[in-house]
Amino acid sequence: MRRFISFKKTSGPKPVLIVHRDVSGKAFSLLLMLALAFGAFHCAQAVSANRGETQSNVVDALEAREGKVAARRPRAAHAVEVRGLDYLVPSSKKPAAATRSALEVMRNNGLLRGYSLPPRRLAFTPDGDSVILPPSPEAKGPREVSVIFHGNREKKRIALTFDTSDVGEPVAARALMDELTRLRAPATFFVCGTWCYKNPDLLRTAVDRGFEIANHSFSHPVFTRIPDEQIASEIKGTEEAVWKVSGSKISAYFRPPYGDTDARVEQVVAQLGYATVMWGIDTDDWQSATIREQIRDRATVGARGGDIVLMHTLGRYTDDALIEVVNNLRADGFELTTLTGIMQP
């Protein structure tokens, strides 16, 4: 401990060193008070920072619950928050059974354009209009063999579909979902079970935003080269993965990896309650040589009502091409919807 000292003259030739202990005690008290004040200041700063972070997290959670999506890329001057595809109305109480029946009658008669089952699944266009996203079918046991290449040709509706692989891809797929949400464009994602476990937050995001989720196998094998038992295991494994990760049931659509299928595969798929889904437009966006303009043109030039457009979450330029794909299709009078949507009369 540092002490204060002073000198006092005596009758002798040399001064005598005398320590003032009362001064020493006061100095120690002063230093202690300064140390406590310094510590309290830093504690206050830490509490303030934590409080700000907590408030930010609460705001993010509330915005997410309202369906608002904040861009995760570096914010540009024009960046805005928009509602997601899955719009949660302020009064989130479930309607009574009688009300649901009445609303269903109105929807089926075309009197309530934006209604779908469940009623919280609404999609919005940039102009503020709403489009119907019909409920997806579930796999409920064996069905007749069905191979889908397109939907209803009499309606100007198109389905954008995206295949995942079996890898982790938090950046590319996130950017794709954010862009679709910003454009307010519905879509159907064919997911692999392994992808679901490696990207749980992405799967939950897709479900929360109202994107349709369909089956693309568990580990992305060539289906014509594996036995019936493995085919069943691959499909059921993804069904289970989607349920475990998101708490949501998968749609009764199966797209074989690489588009590789035959009569045997399609028969096993149908026994599991699924329709086999192919496509009418292939953008080849997964090819390293494919550029943005090619994706845009392949997806839009010559498009017809009921078309199924094939793209991939790992496509190098898919995210960049989306805005032109969506805008060009809408400019040509097409309504973007889910795979279920293009099947409607």
N, C-alpha and C positions, 0 to 999 in steps of 0.2 A: 504493500500500500504506500502510495506517495503521500509525504507529509509536508506541511508548511513550516518554515523555520525563521528565526530572527536572532539578532545578536544583541547582547546587553553588556555594557562596559562594566568592569570591576576595578577594584583598587590595584590589582596586579598588572603586570605588563602585558598579558595576553587576554584576549576576549574569551568568554565561555559560551559555548553553544547551548541554547535553551530551546526546547521544543514546546510549542503551544498546542497542547493536546485538544483544547476546545476548538481551535481552528481546524485541526485535522479531522475531527468528528463532523464538523459542518461540511467540509469538502467532500467527505465520503457520502454524506446524505445527498449533496447536490449531484454528484456523479450517478448515484443510484436512481434519483428522480429522472435524470436525463436519459438513462438507459431504459427505464420503464416507458417513458414518453416515446422514445424511438421505436420500441417494440410495439406499442399500441398503434402507432402510425402505420407500421407495415401490416399489422393485423387488419386494420381498417381497410387498407388498400386491397388486401387479399379477399376480404369479405365482399367488397364492392365489385371486384372482378368476377367472383363466383356468382354474385347476384345477377350481374349483367349476362353472364353465360347462361344461367338458369332461365332468366327472362327470355333470352333469345331462343332457347330450346322449347320453352312453352309456346312462344309465338309460332315457331316452326311446326310444332305438333298441332296447334289449332288450325294453322293454314292447311296442313296436310289433311286434317279431318274434314275441312270444308272443300277439299278437292283442289285446293290451290297448289300449283307446282312452281317452285323457284328453280331457275336454271342453275345447274351446277358448274357451268363453264364460267370463265371470267366475265363478269357482268359488263355488258356494253351499255352505251348511253340509252339505247332504245329498248333494253331488256325489260320485260314486264312479266308479272305473275299472272297466270291464267288458271281457269278451272280445269281440273282433269276430266277424263271421260266419265268418271263415276261421281256424279254430283250428289252430295248429301244435303238434302233440303234442311233448313233450320229446325223445323219440327220433325224430328226423326222417329216419332212414334209409329209403330206399325199400324196400318189401317186395319179395321175390323174385317172379318171374313166377308160380311155383306158389302162393305165398301170396295174390297178387292174385286168382288164379282161385278159390281156396277161399273167400275173402271175398266175391267176386262171387256165388258160388253161395249162400252164406249170406244175402246181402242179397236176392237174387231170391226166396228162399224165406221171406222175412220174419223170419229169425232174428237179424238184426243191424240193428235199426231205424235207427241213426244213421249207417250206412255209406253212402258215395257214392263215385263215381269222379270225380276222384282221391280217395283216402281222407281227405285233409286238409280236405275241404269239408264241414264240419258246421255246423249252425245250432242255437242253443240258445234255449229258451223261458225266461221269467223263473222258471219252476218248476224249471229245470235239466234238463228233458227235451230230447232231441235230435230233430231232424226231418231227413228225407232231402232233400238238394238234388241231384237227378240231374244228370249231366253234360249240358252244353248241346250241341245238334247244331252241326256246322260246315258251312259252304257248300262242297260238294264237287262242283260241276258241276250241270248242268240237272236239274230235278225237275218233278213235276207242279204245275200251278197250285194254290195253296192259300191261302185267305183265312180267317184265324182271328178269330172274334169271342168265343169262350169256350173253356174247356177241358172236362174231364170233369165232367158234371153229376151223376154218381153219387157223387162224393167231395166232402166239405166242405172244399175247398181254394180259396183265393183268391190271385190274384197282384196285388200293388201294382206298378204300372209308372210310370216317371217319364221324361218327354221333356225333353231339353235343347234349347236353341236354338243359334245360332252365335255367341254372345257370351261374353265373359269374365265369370264370376260366382263368384269365390272365396268370398264370404261366405255367400250363400243356399244354395248347393249343399253347402258344407261343413257348415253347420248341419243340413241335411236328412240327410246321411249319418251324422253323429254321433248324431242322434236315432234313426234307424233302427237303428244299432248298439247304442245304449243300450237300446232296446226289444227288441233281438235279433230284428228282423223282416227276413227276406229280401225282396229286391225285384229288379226288372229295370229297368235304365236304358237307354233308347234315346238314344244319343249322336250328335251331329253331328260330322263330321270336323274342322271349324273349331273347334268347342268343345274337342275333344281337344287341339289344338295351343295354344289359348289358356289351357287349364286342365290342363296335364299332371299336376300333383300330385294334382288331384282324380280324374282318370282312374285313376292308379296306386293311389290310396287305395281307390277303388271295387273295383278288381280284387283288391287285397290283402285286402280284407275279405270277399271272396266274393260280391259282388253280380254278378248276371248282366248282361253288356254286350251290347246289340243295336244294330242299325243304324237311324239316323234321317236318312240322307242326309248330304252333306258341307256344303252351304251353305243348306239349308232352303228350296228353291224349291217352286213349285207343280208337281207332277210331270205332271199332265195337260196342261200347257202347254209342256213341253220335249220334244225329240226323243229317240228310243231311245238314241242314242249318249251324250247328256248324262245320261240316267237311269243308264246303266251306269257312266259316269264318277263320278257322285255316290255311288253305292253302293260301288264299288271304292275310291274315295278315302277313305271312312270306314273301310273294312276295313284299308287301308294305314295310316291314322293311328293306329288302335287298336294295331296291331302295332308300329309304330315307337315310340310313346310308352310303351306298357306291356309290350311283349313278349308279349302275350296275343292269341289269336285271338278274333275276334268271333263271337257266336252267329248262327245262320242265320235270324234274324228281322229283317224290315224293316217299319218303320211309316212310311207316307208322311206328310210334313209336312201339317198341317191336315186329315189324314184324307182327302186328295184323291187318289182313285184311280179307275181304270177297267180294263176288260179288257185294253187294250194295256199299261198300266203293269204289271199283275199278270203278264202273260206275260213281259215283259222281266225282272222281278224273279225269276220262277221259273227262267228260263234262267241266271241268275247263281247259282242254288242257294239262294235265300231263299224263305221263306213270308211272305206279306203279313199283318201283324198289325194288327187294329183294336182295339176294346174293347167292353165291354158296359155299363160305368158311366163316365160322364163327370162329373167334379167341377166342371168349369169354373173351376178354381182360378186360371187365368191371367187371368181377368176382374178388372178393378180393383174392380168392385162386389161381388165375391164375398167373403163374410165366413167366419170360421172355422167357425161353426155350420153353414153351408150345405155346406161341404166335408165335414164330419163326417157330416151326414145323407145327403148324396148318395152317399157311399162305403159307408155301412153299412145304411141302412134298405132292407129288401127284398132284401138281397144273397143270391145263390144260389151253390151250389157250382160251381166252374169259372169264376167271374166274373173279368174283367180290368178293373181299376180304372185309369183314366187320370188322372194328375196331372203336374205340371211342376216342374222344379227352380227356376223363377223365380216360382212362385206366391207371392203376397204373404203369405198366411196358411197355406200348406201345412205348413210346419214346426210351427207352433203347433197345427194340427189333428191332427197325426199321432198323438199319444198317445191321443186319444179314438178315432180311427179304428181303431188297432191293438187297443186294449183292448176296444172294443165288438164288433169282429169276433171276437176270441178268446172273449169272454163268450158269444157266440152259437154257439160250438163250431167256428169255422172255423180251419183251419190255414193260416198264411201261408207262402207258398212263392214260387218263381220262376215265370216263364212256362212253362218246361220242366216244372216241378213239377205244374202243373194239367193238363198234357197226359197225365200218366201214368195207367194203368188203376187 
